[in-house]
Amino acid sequence: MSRREEDMAAADNFFTKADQALKKKNFDYAIELYQQGLQIDADRMEERKRLRQAQIARIMTNGGSTTGGGLVKMKNALLLGSIKKLGLQKKYEEQIIEIEKFLCVAPQSAGELFQLAEAFLATERTASAKQAYHEATEADPNNMDAWKNLGRLHEKDKELDEAIACWERVRVASPSDGEAGKAIRNLSAAQMMAKTEERKKEGDGSFRDLLKDSDESKKLEQAATIIRSADDAKSAAEVAREKAEADPENSRLWRDLGDIQLKARDFDGARASYEKALEVNPQDMYASDKLGNLNEQIYVDKIETLRMEDAEGNAATIEQAEKELHAFRVEDYARRVKEHPTDFALKFQYGELLLTDGQWDEAIAQFQNARKDPKFVTGSTYNIGKAFFNKSLHDLAIKEYGSALEGLSEPDSDLAKSVRYDLAIAHQTKGESDKALEYLEEIMSVDISFRDVSQKVTEIRSAM
């Protein structure tokens, strides 16, 4: 076993123990283990996400602020000074470690997340830089430098859709930004060319020859990103299988094989590989999630195939398949939420499924947990209002809708109009026509075509 493989095995050991500690809500121990693993292999993005989840959960459990206020920065003035000094000295490896120390007390501090991304970029860790820039934009959606840098990295990695989306965020915030306009035009042109090239069979040499020229540790990454044909897919799977069979107790390698098989649409092979990962390591939550994603994709593919064949003739079969997909997702997300107790995005998604299912109390419980994360406060509050309305608890629904409306930064957005509309319906149901009319007319003043708002106003006025 090479030194690199020994290091990877040591990192895997730390991360496995960290996942178990996180599942048990032992946040301090989980954070320590994730940090040790990341010092060995700093480019493990999923594990860095878990670290951030553990940090956020620990702070929220203690009733603190995840963004770090003035008091937090005052207490950590020496650490922040060290971070700045290391950046000026271009000692980026040390700076990354120091930034992560500060993020332990303020995991959603936009400024430090941006510095982390910049440090990763300076050390040519593109994937980790992209993740950190993404975290920075979540913490501060108005950080245009983060959006621009993220867009450039996506472009560099030929992820044109993602790059365009980043530059669109810049253009929406600053319509006169010439750099954004130029980037979107160029990327759109490149996108069209790429689609044209996809139709051609190009490239010299075999897929396996390409892999021979790469470092061993990069083989699987190449295999997952440069598949162009059926032969490529077969060669990539062979390379991944060789790695997994050489170290059969390493569940990550079986997951990697499953990822490549899934990319090649070998669903049976991917299922077998993910199941093997779970057999090797029953605690491998990533493998469980990937298996869930695979099953969901199979359902979606089945539905899309039925629609393409004969949407009208297959209507009953499509409806039944959609019901099966929904039932599967409810069951699978229940498992995910249990296995990832600090993932608030999962709680929000599970809540939405329960809301669709008419399980009002269960949905409310998920949304109440999800809104502990600032990113999900408004959406969760709005959905809690919907659940209360369906339980005929109209006063509570109105209260939640009102809180959601106050939390919206764009008062004329589609979401804001939806909240106002539901507020109007709740007041109308209570017989409070004046208040209902007030909210409906607010919508009419910015968008008269929104739903049936014009008709509703006419009906209420006629009845008054």
Contacts in CASP RR format, 6 or more apart in sequence:
PFRMAT RR
TARGET T0000
AUTHOR 0000-0000-0000
METHOD contacts of the structure
MODEL  1
MSRREEDMAAADNFFTKADQALKKKNFDYAIELYQQGLQIDADRMEERKR
LRQAQIARIMTNGGSTTGGGLVKMKNALLLGSIKKLGLQKKYEEQIIEIE
KFLCVAPQSAGELFQLAEAFLATERTASAKQAYHEATEADPNNMDAWKNL
GRLHEKDKELDEAIACWERVRVASPSDGEAGKAIRNLSAAQMMAKTEERK
KEGDGSFRDLLKDSDESKKLEQAATIIRSADDAKSAAEVAREKAEADPEN
SRLWRDLGDIQLKARDFDGARASYEKALEVNPQDMYASDKLGNLNEQIYV
DKIETLRMEDAEGNAATIEQAEKELHAFRVEDYARRVKEHPTDFALKFQY
GELLLTDGQWDEAIAQFQNARKDPKFVTGSTYNIGKAFFNKSLHDLAIKE
YGSALEGLSEPDSDLAKSVRYDLAIAHQTKGESDKALEYLEEIMSVDISF
RDVSQKVTEIRSAM
1 9 0 8 1.000
2 216 0 8 1.000
4 216 0 8 1.000
4 217 0 8 1.000
5 247 0 8 1.000
7 40 0 8 1.000
7 41 0 8 1.000
8 40 0 8 1.000
8 41 0 8 1.000
8 217 0 8 1.000
9 247 0 8 1.000
9 250 0 8 1.000
10 37 0 8 1.000
10 40 0 8 1.000
11 37 0 8 1.000
11 38 0 8 1.000
11 40 0 8 1.000
11 41 0 8 1.000
11 44 0 8 1.000
12 250 0 8 1.000
12 252 0 8 1.000
14 33 0 8 1.000
14 34 0 8 1.000
14 36 0 8 1.000
14 37 0 8 1.000
14 40 0 8 1.000
15 33 0 8 1.000
15 34 0 8 1.000
15 37 0 8 1.000
15 44 0 8 1.000
15 47 0 8 1.000
15 50 0 8 1.000
16 281 0 8 1.000
16 283 0 8 1.000
16 284 0 8 1.000
17 33 0 8 1.000
18 29 0 8 1.000
18 30 0 8 1.000
18 33 0 8 1.000
18 34 0 8 1.000
18 37 0 8 1.000
18 47 0 8 1.000
18 50 0 8 1.000
18 51 0 8 1.000
18 54 0 8 1.000
19 30 0 8 1.000
19 50 0 8 1.000
19 283 0 8 1.000
19 285 0 8 1.000
20 283 0 8 1.000
21 27 0 8 1.000
21 29 0 8 1.000
21 30 0 8 1.000
21 33 0 8 1.000
22 30 0 8 1.000
22 50 0 8 1.000
22 53 0 8 1.000
22 54 0 8 1.000
22 340 0 8 1.000
22 341 0 8 1.000
22 342 0 8 1.000
23 285 0 8 1.000
23 339 0 8 1.000
23 340 0 8 1.000
23 341 0 8 1.000
25 57 0 8 1.000
25 341 0 8 1.000
25 342 0 8 1.000
27 54 0 8 1.000
27 55 0 8 1.000
27 57 0 8 1.000
27 58 0 8 1.000
27 61 0 8 1.000
27 342 0 8 1.000
28 58 0 8 1.000
30 50 0 8 1.000
30 51 0 8 1.000
30 54 0 8 1.000
31 51 0 8 1.000
31 54 0 8 1.000
31 55 0 8 1.000
31 58 0 8 1.000
31 104 0 8 1.000
34 47 0 8 1.000
34 48 0 8 1.000
34 50 0 8 1.000
34 51 0 8 1.000
34 54 0 8 1.000
35 51 0 8 1.000
35 100 0 8 1.000
37 44 0 8 1.000
37 47 0 8 1.000
38 44 0 8 1.000
38 47 0 8 1.000
38 48 0 8 1.000
38 51 0 8 1.000
38 100 0 8 1.000
39 97 0 8 1.000
42 96 0 8 1.000
42 120 0 8 1.000
42 125 0 8 1.000
42 128 0 8 1.000
43 125 0 8 1.000
43 127 0 8 1.000
43 128 0 8 1.000
45 127 0 8 1.000
45 128 0 8 1.000
45 131 0 8 1.000
46 286 0 8 1.000
48 128 0 8 1.000
48 131 0 8 1.000
49 131 0 8 1.000
51 100 0 8 1.000
52 103 0 8 1.000
52 107 0 8 1.000
52 135 0 8 1.000
53 340 0 8 1.000
53 342 0 8 1.000
53 343 0 8 1.000
54 342 0 8 1.000
55 66 0 8 1.000
55 103 0 8 1.000
55 104 0 8 1.000
55 107 0 8 1.000
56 66 0 8 1.000
56 107 0 8 1.000
56 108 0 8 1.000
56 342 0 8 1.000
56 344 0 8 1.000
56 373 0 8 1.000
57 341 0 8 1.000
57 342 0 8 1.000
59 65 0 8 1.000
59 66 0 8 1.000
59 105 0 8 1.000
59 107 0 8 1.000
60 66 0 8 1.000
60 372 0 8 1.000
60 373 0 8 1.000
65 72 0 8 1.000
65 106 0 8 1.000
66 106 0 8 1.000
66 107 0 8 1.000
66 108 0 8 1.000
66 374 0 8 1.000
67 106 0 8 1.000
67 108 0 8 1.000
67 109 0 8 1.000
67 110 0 8 1.000
67 139 0 8 1.000
67 374 0 8 1.000
68 105 0 8 1.000
68 106 0 8 1.000
68 108 0 8 1.000
68 109 0 8 1.000
69 106 0 8 1.000
72 105 0 8 1.000
72 106 0 8 1.000
73 80 0 8 1.000
73 106 0 8 1.000
76 102 0 8 1.000
76 105 0 8 1.000
79 98 0 8 1.000
79 101 0 8 1.000
79 102 0 8 1.000
80 102 0 8 1.000
82 98 0 8 1.000
83 95 0 8 1.000
83 98 0 8 1.000
83 99 0 8 1.000
83 102 0 8 1.000
83 112 0 8 1.000
83 115 0 8 1.000
86 92 0 8 1.000
86 94 0 8 1.000
86 95 0 8 1.000
86 98 0 8 1.000
87 95 0 8 1.000
87 119 0 8 1.000
90 122 0 8 1.000
92 119 0 8 1.000
92 122 0 8 1.000
92 123 0 8 1.000
93 123 0 8 1.000
95 115 0 8 1.000
95 119 0 8 1.000
96 116 0 8 1.000
96 119 0 8 1.000
96 120 0 8 1.000
96 123 0 8 1.000
99 112 0 8 1.000
99 115 0 8 1.000
99 116 0 8 1.000
99 119 0 8 1.000
100 116 0 8 1.000
102 109 0 8 1.000
102 112 0 8 1.000
103 109 0 8 1.000
103 112 0 8 1.000
103 113 0 8 1.000
103 116 0 8 1.000
106 112 0 8 1.000
108 135 0 8 1.000
108 138 0 8 1.000
108 139 0 8 1.000
108 374 0 8 1.000
109 139 0 8 1.000
110 136 0 8 1.000
110 139 0 8 1.000
110 140 0 8 1.000
110 143 0 8 1.000
111 136 0 8 1.000
111 139 0 8 1.000
111 140 0 8 1.000
113 132 0 8 1.000
113 135 0 8 1.000
113 136 0 8 1.000
113 139 0 8 1.000
114 132 0 8 1.000
114 133 0 8 1.000
114 136 0 8 1.000
114 140 0 8 1.000
114 143 0 8 1.000
114 145 0 8 1.000
114 146 0 8 1.000
116 132 0 8 1.000
116 135 0 8 1.000
116 136 0 8 1.000
117 129 0 8 1.000
117 130 0 8 1.000
117 132 0 8 1.000
117 133 0 8 1.000
117 135 0 8 1.000
117 136 0 8 1.000
117 146 0 8 1.000
117 149 0 8 1.000
118 129 0 8 1.000
118 149 0 8 1.000
120 126 0 8 1.000
120 128 0 8 1.000
120 129 0 8 1.000
120 132 0 8 1.000
121 129 0 8 1.000
121 149 0 8 1.000
121 153 0 8 1.000
126 153 0 8 1.000
126 156 0 8 1.000
126 157 0 8 1.000
129 149 0 8 1.000
129 153 0 8 1.000
130 150 0 8 1.000
130 153 0 8 1.000
130 154 0 8 1.000
130 157 0 8 1.000
133 146 0 8 1.000
133 149 0 8 1.000
133 150 0 8 1.000
133 153 0 8 1.000
134 150 0 8 1.000
136 143 0 8 1.000
136 146 0 8 1.000
137 143 0 8 1.000
137 146 0 8 1.000
137 147 0 8 1.000
137 150 0 8 1.000
137 169 0 8 1.000
138 375 0 8 1.000
140 146 0 8 1.000
141 169 0 8 1.000
142 173 0 8 1.000
144 170 0 8 1.000
144 173 0 8 1.000
144 174 0 8 1.000
144 177 0 8 1.000
147 166 0 8 1.000
147 167 0 8 1.000
147 169 0 8 1.000
147 170 0 8 1.000
148 166 0 8 1.000
148 167 0 8 1.000
148 170 0 8 1.000
148 179 0 8 1.000
148 180 0 8 1.000
150 166 0 8 1.000
151 162 0 8 1.000
151 163 0 8 1.000
151 166 0 8 1.000
151 167 0 8 1.000
151 183 0 8 1.000
152 163 0 8 1.000
154 160 0 8 1.000
154 162 0 8 1.000
154 163 0 8 1.000
154 166 0 8 1.000
155 163 0 8 1.000
155 183 0 8 1.000
155 187 0 8 1.000
158 194 0 8 1.000
160 187 0 8 1.000
160 190 0 8 1.000
160 191 0 8 1.000
160 194 0 8 1.000
161 191 0 8 1.000
163 183 0 8 1.000
163 187 0 8 1.000
164 184 0 8 1.000
164 187 0 8 1.000
164 188 0 8 1.000
164 191 0 8 1.000
167 180 0 8 1.000
167 181 0 8 1.000
167 183 0 8 1.000
167 184 0 8 1.000
167 187 0 8 1.000
168 180 0 8 1.000
168 184 0 8 1.000
170 177 0 8 1.000
170 179 0 8 1.000
170 180 0 8 1.000
171 177 0 8 1.000
171 180 0 8 1.000
171 181 0 8 1.000
171 184 0 8 1.000
174 180 0 8 1.000
201 228 0 8 1.000
201 229 0 8 1.000
202 228 0 8 1.000
203 228 0 8 1.000
206 231 0 8 1.000
206 235 0 8 1.000
207 226 0 8 1.000
207 227 0 8 1.000
207 228 0 8 1.000
207 229 0 8 1.000
207 231 0 8 1.000
207 232 0 8 1.000
207 235 0 8 1.000
207 236 0 8 1.000
208 235 0 8 1.000
208 238 0 8 1.000
208 239 0 8 1.000
210 222 0 8 1.000
210 226 0 8 1.000
211 219 0 8 1.000
211 222 0 8 1.000
211 223 0 8 1.000
211 235 0 8 1.000
211 236 0 8 1.000
211 239 0 8 1.000
214 222 0 8 1.000
219 239 0 8 1.000
219 243 0 8 1.000
220 239 0 8 1.000
220 240 0 8 1.000
220 243 0 8 1.000
220 253 0 8 1.000
220 256 0 8 1.000
220 260 0 8 1.000
223 235 0 8 1.000
223 236 0 8 1.000
223 237 0 8 1.000
223 239 0 8 1.000
223 240 0 8 1.000
223 260 0 8 1.000
224 236 0 8 1.000
224 256 0 8 1.000
224 259 0 8 1.000
224 260 0 8 1.000
224 263 0 8 1.000
226 232 0 8 1.000
227 233 0 8 1.000
227 236 0 8 1.000
227 260 0 8 1.000
227 263 0 8 1.000
227 264 0 8 1.000
230 264 0 8 1.000
233 260 0 8 1.000
233 263 0 8 1.000
233 264 0 8 1.000
233 266 0 8 1.000
234 264 0 8 1.000
236 260 0 8 1.000
236 264 0 8 1.000
237 257 0 8 1.000
237 260 0 8 1.000
237 261 0 8 1.000
237 264 0 8 1.000
237 266 0 8 1.000
240 253 0 8 1.000
240 256 0 8 1.000
240 257 0 8 1.000
240 258 0 8 1.000
240 260 0 8 1.000
241 257 0 8 1.000
243 253 0 8 1.000
243 256 0 8 1.000
243 257 0 8 1.000
244 250 0 8 1.000
244 253 0 8 1.000
244 254 0 8 1.000
244 256 0 8 1.000
244 257 0 8 1.000
244 273 0 8 1.000
244 276 0 8 1.000
247 253 0 8 1.000
248 280 0 8 1.000
249 280 0 8 1.000
250 280 0 8 1.000
251 277 0 8 1.000
251 278 0 8 1.000
251 280 0 8 1.000
251 281 0 8 1.000
251 284 0 8 1.000
251 287 0 8 1.000
252 277 0 8 1.000
252 284 0 8 1.000
252 286 0 8 1.000
254 273 0 8 1.000
254 274 0 8 1.000
254 276 0 8 1.000
254 277 0 8 1.000
254 280 0 8 1.000
254 287 0 8 1.000
255 273 0 8 1.000
255 274 0 8 1.000
255 277 0 8 1.000
255 284 0 8 1.000
255 286 0 8 1.000
255 287 0 8 1.000
255 290 0 8 1.000
257 273 0 8 1.000
258 269 0 8 1.000
258 270 0 8 1.000
258 273 0 8 1.000
258 274 0 8 1.000
258 290 0 8 1.000
259 270 0 8 1.000
259 290 0 8 1.000
261 267 0 8 1.000
261 269 0 8 1.000
261 270 0 8 1.000
261 273 0 8 1.000
262 270 0 8 1.000
262 290 0 8 1.000
262 294 0 8 1.000
262 297 0 8 1.000
267 294 0 8 1.000
267 297 0 8 1.000
267 298 0 8 1.000
270 294 0 8 1.000
271 291 0 8 1.000
271 294 0 8 1.000
274 287 0 8 1.000
274 290 0 8 1.000
274 291 0 8 1.000
274 294 0 8 1.000
275 291 0 8 1.000
277 284 0 8 1.000
277 286 0 8 1.000
277 287 0 8 1.000
278 284 0 8 1.000
278 287 0 8 1.000
278 288 0 8 1.000
278 291 0 8 1.000
281 287 0 8 1.000
285 339 0 8 1.000
285 340 0 8 1.000
288 335 0 8 1.000
288 336 0 8 1.000
288 339 0 8 1.000
289 336 0 8 1.000
292 332 0 8 1.000
295 328 0 8 1.000
295 332 0 8 1.000
296 325 0 8 1.000
296 328 0 8 1.000
296 329 0 8 1.000
296 332 0 8 1.000
299 321 0 8 1.000
299 324 0 8 1.000
299 325 0 8 1.000
299 328 0 8 1.000
300 325 0 8 1.000
302 321 0 8 1.000
303 318 0 8 1.000
303 321 0 8 1.000
303 322 0 8 1.000
303 325 0 8 1.000
306 314 0 8 1.000
306 317 0 8 1.000
306 318 0 8 1.000
306 321 0 8 1.000
307 314 0 8 1.000
307 318 0 8 1.000
311 318 0 8 1.000
326 353 0 8 1.000
326 356 0 8 1.000
326 357 0 8 1.000
329 353 0 8 1.000
330 350 0 8 1.000
330 353 0 8 1.000
330 354 0 8 1.000
330 357 0 8 1.000
333 346 0 8 1.000
333 349 0 8 1.000
333 350 0 8 1.000
333 353 0 8 1.000
334 350 0 8 1.000
336 343 0 8 1.000
336 346 0 8 1.000
336 350 0 8 1.000
337 343 0 8 1.000
337 346 0 8 1.000
337 347 0 8 1.000
337 350 0 8 1.000
337 366 0 8 1.000
340 346 0 8 1.000
344 369 0 8 1.000
344 370 0 8 1.000
344 372 0 8 1.000
344 373 0 8 1.000
344 375 0 8 1.000
344 376 0 8 1.000
345 370 0 8 1.000
345 373 0 8 1.000
345 375 0 8 1.000
345 376 0 8 1.000
347 366 0 8 1.000
347 367 0 8 1.000
347 369 0 8 1.000
347 370 0 8 1.000
347 376 0 8 1.000
348 366 0 8 1.000
348 367 0 8 1.000
348 370 0 8 1.000
348 376 0 8 1.000
348 379 0 8 1.000
348 380 0 8 1.000
350 366 0 8 1.000
351 362 0 8 1.000
351 363 0 8 1.000
351 366 0 8 1.000
351 367 0 8 1.000
351 370 0 8 1.000
351 383 0 8 1.000
352 363 0 8 1.000
352 383 0 8 1.000
354 362 0 8 1.000
354 363 0 8 1.000
354 366 0 8 1.000
355 363 0 8 1.000
355 383 0 8 1.000
355 386 0 8 1.000
355 387 0 8 1.000
357 363 0 8 1.000
358 390 0 8 1.000
360 387 0 8 1.000
360 388 0 8 1.000
360 390 0 8 1.000
360 391 0 8 1.000
361 387 0 8 1.000
361 391 0 8 1.000
363 383 0 8 1.000
363 387 0 8 1.000
364 384 0 8 1.000
364 387 0 8 1.000
364 388 0 8 1.000
367 376 0 8 1.000
367 379 0 8 1.000
367 380 0 8 1.000
367 381 0 8 1.000
367 383 0 8 1.000
367 384 0 8 1.000
367 387 0 8 1.000
368 380 0 8 1.000
368 384 0 8 1.000
370 376 0 8 1.000
370 380 0 8 1.000
371 377 0 8 1.000
371 379 0 8 1.000
371 380 0 8 1.000
371 381 0 8 1.000
377 407 0 8 1.000
378 404 0 8 1.000
378 407 0 8 1.000
378 408 0 8 1.000
378 415 0 8 1.000
379 404 0 8 1.000
379 415 0 8 1.000
381 400 0 8 1.000
381 403 0 8 1.000
381 404 0 8 1.000
381 407 0 8 1.000
382 400 0 8 1.000
382 401 0 8 1.000
382 404 0 8 1.000
382 415 0 8 1.000
382 418 0 8 1.000
382 419 0 8 1.000
382 422 0 8 1.000
384 400 0 8 1.000
385 396 0 8 1.000
385 397 0 8 1.000
385 400 0 8 1.000
385 401 0 8 1.000
385 404 0 8 1.000
385 422 0 8 1.000
386 397 0 8 1.000
386 422 0 8 1.000
388 394 0 8 1.000
388 396 0 8 1.000
388 397 0 8 1.000
388 400 0 8 1.000
389 397 0 8 1.000
389 422 0 8 1.000
389 425 0 8 1.000
389 426 0 8 1.000
389 429 0 8 1.000
394 426 0 8 1.000
394 429 0 8 1.000
394 430 0 8 1.000
395 430 0 8 1.000
397 422 0 8 1.000
397 426 0 8 1.000
398 423 0 8 1.000
398 426 0 8 1.000
398 427 0 8 1.000
398 430 0 8 1.000
401 419 0 8 1.000
401 422 0 8 1.000
401 423 0 8 1.000
401 426 0 8 1.000
402 419 0 8 1.000
402 423 0 8 1.000
404 419 0 8 1.000
405 416 0 8 1.000
405 419 0 8 1.000
405 420 0 8 1.000
405 423 0 8 1.000
408 415 0 8 1.000
408 416 0 8 1.000
408 419 0 8 1.000
410 416 0 8 1.000
412 446 0 8 1.000
412 447 0 8 1.000
417 443 0 8 1.000
417 446 0 8 1.000
417 447 0 8 1.000
417 450 0 8 1.000
420 439 0 8 1.000
420 440 0 8 1.000
420 442 0 8 1.000
420 443 0 8 1.000
421 439 0 8 1.000
421 440 0 8 1.000
421 443 0 8 1.000
421 450 0 8 1.000
421 451 0 8 1.000
421 453 0 8 1.000
423 439 0 8 1.000
424 435 0 8 1.000
424 436 0 8 1.000
424 437 0 8 1.000
424 438 0 8 1.000
424 439 0 8 1.000
424 440 0 8 1.000
424 443 0 8 1.000
424 456 0 8 1.000
425 436 0 8 1.000
427 433 0 8 1.000
427 435 0 8 1.000
427 436 0 8 1.000
427 439 0 8 1.000
428 436 0 8 1.000
428 456 0 8 1.000
428 460 0 8 1.000
433 460 0 8 1.000
433 463 0 8 1.000
433 464 0 8 1.000
436 456 0 8 1.000
436 460 0 8 1.000
437 457 0 8 1.000
437 460 0 8 1.000
437 461 0 8 1.000
437 464 0 8 1.000
440 453 0 8 1.000
440 456 0 8 1.000
440 457 0 8 1.000
440 460 0 8 1.000
441 457 0 8 1.000
443 450 0 8 1.000
443 453 0 8 1.000
444 450 0 8 1.000
444 453 0 8 1.000
444 454 0 8 1.000
444 457 0 8 1.000
447 453 0 8 1.000
448 454 0 8 1.000
END
